[in-house]
Amino acid sequence: MNMDNRFLRLNLRISGSLQRVGYRHIVQDIARRHHVTGSIRNLEGYDVEVIAEGTVDDVTWFKNAIKIEDCPIFVESIEITEGRYTGEYSYFEVLRGSSDEELAERFDTAIGILSRMEKKQDTALGIHTESLGLQKETISLQNEAISLQKETLSLQNETISLQKETISLQNETLDEIKGTRQDLDKILSKELAEMREEVREIRSALIQIGVLHCAKS
């Protein structure tokens, strides 16, 4: 037989911190959302009794879902007895006690709800505090990044300054080379002119003593 077509009935005796904390209504809501029918009632003392009927899958899921450990509700143990499925329930019912008992239950349920709200607020506050911490870390990282950018710009400016100095030195060197070449040209031209003058004087002297004859034009 297909598992989805099989039906199951469980009788559960649940122990723990359950009464006057809104546990019955939470169980009723879990049953409603998962198509489980039956009932829940407070027993004398501290335990709660649950009868659950539905498909095997739904009832099995329901059994696990009602094991709640969320302050002020705390399920310590569940005693389970499997019974014969009857289909007698059309919905999941909360069986109530006397009016005084139910009034006290409602007050305690309200206190339980407020307690859970306070816990959620504390959790939210903790998350908000963590978020602020992360924002501070992010701002710190941004400041470090800006500082690094400034250092990088400073290094770039220093590099540009060094490049300008290098270019200036290169220009000075070129100017010195040009000046040296001009001075050398002047010296060589002067020495060459003096040598030519000396050669003319020597030639004239040789002509005078008859060693050389004056060339006729």
C-alpha positions in Angstrom: 0.0 0.0 0.0 1.2 3.5 -0.8 2.7 5.3 2.2 0.6 8.5 1.4 -2.7 6.5 1.6 -1.9 5.0 5.1 -3.3 6.7 8.2 -2.0 6.7 11.7 -3.2 7.6 15.2 -0.7 8.4 18.0 -1.4 9.0 21.7 1.3 11.1 23.1 2.1 12.0 26.7 4.5 15.0 26.7 6.5 16.0 29.8 8.4 19.2 30.4 7.7 22.9 30.9 4.5 23.0 28.9 1.5 24.3 30.8 0.6 27.9 31.1 3.2 28.9 28.4 1.0 28.7 25.3 2.2 25.3 24.3 -1.3 23.9 23.4 -2.0 26.7 20.9 1.3 26.4 19.2 0.7 22.6 18.8 -2.8 23.4 17.4 -1.2 25.7 14.8 1.4 23.1 13.8 -1.4 20.5 13.4 -3.5 22.9 11.4 -0.7 23.6 9.0 0.0 20.0 8.4 -3.5 18.5 8.2 -3.3 16.6 11.4 -6.6 16.2 13.4 -7.0 15.3 17.1 -6.8 17.1 20.4 -4.6 18.4 23.1 -5.3 18.9 26.8 -3.4 19.6 30.1 -3.1 16.7 32.5 -3.0 17.0 36.2 0.5 18.0 37.2 2.7 19.3 34.4 2.2 16.9 31.5 0.1 17.4 28.3 -1.8 14.7 26.4 -2.0 14.8 22.6 -4.1 12.6 20.2 -3.0 13.0 16.6 -4.5 11.4 13.5 -3.6 11.8 9.8 -1.4 10.3 7.2 1.7 8.5 8.3 3.9 11.3 6.8 1.9 14.1 8.4 1.6 12.6 11.8 5.3 11.6 11.9 6.3 15.2 10.9 3.9 16.5 13.5 5.4 14.3 16.3 8.8 15.7 15.6 7.7 19.3 15.2 6.0 19.5 18.6 9.3 18.7 20.4 9.8 22.3 21.1 12.8 23.7 23.1 12.3 27.4 22.9 12.1 29.3 26.3 9.8 29.3 28.1 8.6 26.1 26.4 10.8 23.0 26.9 9.8 19.5 26.0 11.7 17.0 28.0 10.2 13.7 26.8 7.4 12.3 24.7 5.8 8.9 25.5 4.2 7.5 22.4 1.5 4.9 22.0 0.2 4.0 18.5 -3.5 3.4 18.3 -6.1 2.5 15.7 -7.0 5.3 13.3 -10.7 6.3 13.7 -11.1 9.5 11.7 -13.4 10.8 14.4 -11.8 14.3 14.4 -12.6 17.0 11.8 -10.0 19.4 13.1 -7.4 19.7 15.9 -9.1 20.8 19.1 -7.7 22.4 22.3 -9.6 20.8 25.2 -10.0 23.4 27.9 -10.4 23.1 31.7 -12.3 25.3 34.1 -12.8 29.0 33.4 -10.4 30.0 36.1 -7.8 27.6 34.8 -8.2 28.8 31.3 -8.0 32.5 32.4 -4.8 31.8 34.2 -3.6 29.9 31.1 -4.3 32.9 28.9 -2.4 35.2 31.2 0.5 32.9 31.3 0.3 32.4 27.5 0.5 36.2 27.1 3.5 36.3 29.4 5.1 33.5 27.4 4.5 35.4 24.2 6.0 38.6 25.7 8.9 36.5 26.8 9.5 35.1 23.3 9.1 38.6 21.9 11.7 39.9 24.4 14.0 37.1 23.4 13.6 38.0 19.7 14.2 41.6 20.5 17.4 40.7 22.3 18.4 38.6 19.3 17.5 41.5 16.9 19.5 43.9 19.2 22.4 41.5 19.1 22.3 41.3 15.3 22.0 45.1 15.2 25.0 45.4 17.4 27.0 43.0 15.2 25.9 45.0 12.2 27.2 48.2 13.8 30.4 46.5 14.5 30.7 45.4 10.9 29.9 48.9 9.7 32.7 50.3 11.9 35.1 47.7 10.5 34.0 48.6 7.0 34.6 52.3 7.7 38.0 51.5 9.2 38.8 49.5 6.1 37.6 52.4 3.9 39.8 54.8 5.9 42.8 52.4 5.4 42.1 52.3 1.7 41.9 56.1 1.5 45.2 56.3 3.4 46.8 53.8 1.0 45.5 55.8 -1.9 47.0 59.0 -0.4 50.3 57.2 0.0 50.1 55.9 -3.5 49.4 59.5 -4.8 52.3 60.8 -2.7 54.6 58.1 -4.2 53.4 59.0 -7.7 54.1 62.7 -7.0 57.6 61.8 -5.8 58.1 59.7 -8.9 57.0 62.5 -11.1 59.3 64.9 -9.2 62.2 62.5 -9.7 61.4 62.2 -13.4 61.5 66.0 -13.7 64.8 66.2 -11.9 66.2 63.5 -14.2 65.0 65.3 -17.3 66.5 68.5 -15.9 69.9 66.8 -15.3 69.7 65.3 -18.8 69.2 68.8 -20.3 72.0 70.2 -18.2 74.3 67.4 -19.4 73.3 68.0 -23.0 74.0 71.7 -22.5 77.4 70.9 -21.0 78.2 68.6 -23.9 77.2 71.2 -26.4 79.4 73.8 -24.7 82.3 71.5 -24.5 82.0 70.7 -28.2 81.9 74.4 -29.1 84.9 75.1 -27.0 86.8 72.2 -28.6 85.9 73.4 -32.0 87.2 76.9 -31.2 90.5 75.4 -29.8 91.0 73.1 -32.8 90.2 75.9 -35.3 92.7 78.2 -33.5 95.4 75.5 -33.4 94.8 74.7 -37.1 95.1 78.4 -38.1 98.3 78.7 -36.1 99.7 75.5 -37.8 98.8 76.9 -41.3 100.6 80.2 -40.4 103.7 78.3 -39.3 103.6 76.2 -42.5 103.5 79.5 -44.6 106.4 80.9 -42.6 108.5 77.8 -43.1 107.7 77.7 -46.8 108.6 81.4 -47.2 111.9 80.8 -45.4 112.7 77.8 -47.6 112.0 79.9 -50.7 114.3 82.6 -49.5 117.2 80.3 -49.0 116.6 78.6 -52.4 115.5 75.3 -51.1 112.1 75.8 -52.7 111.2 77.7 -55.8 108.2 79.9 -55.9 105.6 78.3 -58.0 104.6 80.2 -61.0 100.9 80.8 -61.5 
